[in-house]
Amino acid sequence: MSVPLLDVRNLRKVYPGPRRGELVAVDDVSFAVQPRTCLAIVGESGSGKSTCARIIAGLERATAGTVAVDGDAWHTGRPGTRERRRRARIVQMVFQDPYQSLDRRQTVGGCLEESLRLHFDLTGDERSARVAALLDLVGLTADHARARPRLLSGGQRQRVAIARALASEPRLLILDEAVAALDVSIQAQILNLLADAREQTGVALLFISHDLGVVRQIADEVAVMHHGAIVEHGPAATVLDAPRDPYTRRLLDSVPRPGWRPTLRPA
């Protein structure tokens, strides 16, 4: 069997709680992501899925467990500057709110060029060509390169965030509710963009979401989290069409069907 690109074993995260108690956010979680595939981790808010993602990205310190990339064990604490830069060539993360993660003073082109300078030794012409290629990959133009984030729509900002994440040519892209704040038509555009990026670059995806309708469109495998633990894991078609766990069935029942209309509560 081939070595997974990402192998997470027995991950645990405990936060200090009130009155000397503790909050277990992630409880003995294990999963793997194969190269060029998409694993979706789904669950309600507070299920622990984003905490897992932040530990893998080095933004949170694990209480216990291991994270390995290509068979190489990664320290699950916060990495130093040199190690953070090395990891950024392998794993990148895209957040729900791109406006908070983009420098509002930088143009889009300046943002992408900064990432390229950090990771590659390129001439000015090579950087310009690479910026143009990244913009084209995410469906933006040279005009967008001259704009600042405040002049872009939410969907355009998320495209910039994805382009910046892809600039370092990572092997794994973590997307934490990356389409949750977008309307349905823009969601579809971003999902198509991610499918194109997978095909063109070979990047694998770890897709964090509460929306099983979105997950169905992009995932090869699905892991369902509830109260910090994985309660179901398998091929996307199996989990979404024939779920075994009652919690997964409840999540699926909450997805609006065609023709659904909200029911007003009586006054």
N, C-alpha and C positions, 0 to 999 in steps of 0.2 A: 504494500500500500504506500502511496506517495506521502511525503511529509506535508502536512497542511501549511498553508501560508501563515495562518494565525491559529494557535492552539491555546485555548484558555482552560485551565484546570483548577477546580475547587476554589474558585474566586470567592472571597468573602470581604465585606466592608461593613464595619461597625462604627457608628457615631456615638459619642457620649450623649446620654439623654438626660432629662430633668430628674432631679432628686436621686442622683447617683445611679440611674438606670442606664440602659443603652438601647440604641436603635439599630437593628440589623437591616441594612439597606440591600445588601447582596449576600445570599446564603448558599454557599457550596455550588456555585454555577460553573458549568463546563460546556464548552462548545468549540467548534473548529470552523474555519473558513478556508475552502480550497482556492487555489489560484483561479482567477478569471470568473469566479462565481459571485452570487449575491445571497447572503444570509440576512434575513430580516428578523430583528428581535422586537416583538410586539407586546403590548400590555398597557394598562391604564397608567395615568400619572401616579408616581410613587411606587411603581412596581420594581424599580431598580435598574431598568434598562439603560437609562442615561448614565447612571453611576458606573455601570460596566464599561460603557464607551469611554468615559472620562479616565478610568483607570488604564485602559489600553492605550489611550493617547498620552498618558503621563501627566494628566491634569489632576488626578486624585491618587492618593496613596492607598494601596490595598492593605487590609488587615491580615489577610492570608491568601494563599493560592499562587499560581504561576501563570505567566503570559510568555509564550514562545512564538517567535517569528522565524519561519524557515528552520525550525529546530533549535534556534538560538534563544536561550532563556533571557528575557528582559527583566531587569530590576523593576519591581512594581511600585517603587517610590517615585518622587519627582526627580527627573533626570537633570544633570547639570547642563551647562550651555553646549558643550561639545557633543555630549550624548544626545541632547535634544535636536541638534542640527543633523546628526547622523540618522536619527529615527525619522526626521521629517522627510528624508529621501525615500522612506519606505511607507510610512503611514501619515496621512493627512486627515483633518477633520473639518467638516462643514456644519455650521450651527443653524439653529432655527431662524435667528434674526441676523441677517447679514449686515444690517446697518450698524449694529453694535461691534461687529468684528472687522469692519473696514475703517481705515483712517479717513475721516471726513475731509481732511485737508489735501489728500492725495488724489490725483487723477487716476482713472482706471489703468491707463498705460503705466503710470508711475508705480502703482501698486504691483503690477505684474513684473515690471522690470526689477523692482526691489527683490522680489522672490528669486528671480533668475540670477541676479548678482550674488545672492546669498549661497546658492547651490551649484552654480556653474561658472566656469571661466570662459566667458564669451566676449567676442568683440561687440562694439555698439551695433553694427549692422546685423550680427547674428541675434542679438537680443531683440532688435526691432522685428526681425523676421519671426522669431519665436512668439513674441507678443501678438503679432498679426495672426499666427496659426492658432494660438490659444483662443483669441477672440472669435475666430471663425468656428472653432470646435464647439463653442457654447452659443453660437448664433448671434454674436455681436459684431459691430463694424468698427472701422477706424474712427468714426465720429464718437462712438462710445469711449474710445481710448482717451479722448480729450476731456471727458466729462468727469465731474465729481459725484460721489454717491448720492448727494441730496437731489441731484437732477435726474436720477434714474427711478424707474418703478421698482416695486418690490421684487418682481420676477427678474428684472435686469440685474438688480443687486445680487440676487442669488446666483445668477449666471456668472457674475464677476467672482463671487466667492468660490464657486466650483472651478473656474479658470485658474484662480490663484492656487487652489489646492492641487490642481493638476500640473502646475508649473514645475514642481520639483520631480515630476515623473514618478509618483509613488506607486507602490504595488497594491496598497489597500487604501480605500477612501471610506472614512466613517461619516455617515450622514445622520445627524441627530435631529429628528423632526424637521428635516430640511425643506419639506414642502408643506408643513402644517399650517403656516400662516398665509398661504397663497390660495387664490380662488381656483375652482376646479379646472378651468381652461388653462391657467398658467401651470398648475400642477402637472397636467398632461404634457405640456411642453418641456418641463424640467425632467420628467421621467423619460421622455424620448431622448432628451439631451444625454442623460446618464446611460441609456442603452447604447447610444452612439459612442460615448466615451469608452464604455467597456469594449465595444467592438474594435475601436481604433487604437486604444492604448493597452488593452488587456488588464486594466485595473480591476481588482476585486472590490466588492462593496459590502460594508456592514451597515445595514439600513435600519435605523431605530425609528419606530413609529407606533402610534396608537391606532392608526387607521388601516383596518384590514382590507378595505377596498383598494387603497393605494398599494399595499403590500402585494396583493394578488397580481398586480401589473408588472412587478419588477423582480420578485424574489424567486430564487431556485429552492431555497430551504427557509423554513420558518421555525423560530423558537419562541414559545409563549412564556412570558414571565408573569408571576403573580406573587405578591408579598416577598419579593427578593429572590424567588426560586424559579427555575424552569419547570413548568408543569407539562409541557408537550413540545416535541421537537421532531421534525421530519421533513420530507419533501413538501413543497408549498401546496401542491395539488391535494396531497393526502391530508395535511393539517386543515386546509381551508374547506375541503369538500367532504371530509369524513372525520371530523374531530373526535377524539376520544375523551378528552377532559371536559368536565362540565363548565369550567371557566372559559375555555376556548369557545364552547358553544354559546355561552352568554355574550362573548365579544362579537361573534358572528351575528347573533340575533339583533345586536344593537346597530348594525350597519344599515342605513336607510336603503330601502328597495325602490325600484322605479315606481313612480306614482305616489311615493310617500308624501304625506302632508302632516305638518305638526298639529298636534291636538292641544287646543287651549284648555287650561285648567278652568273649572267653573269658578266664578267670582265668589 
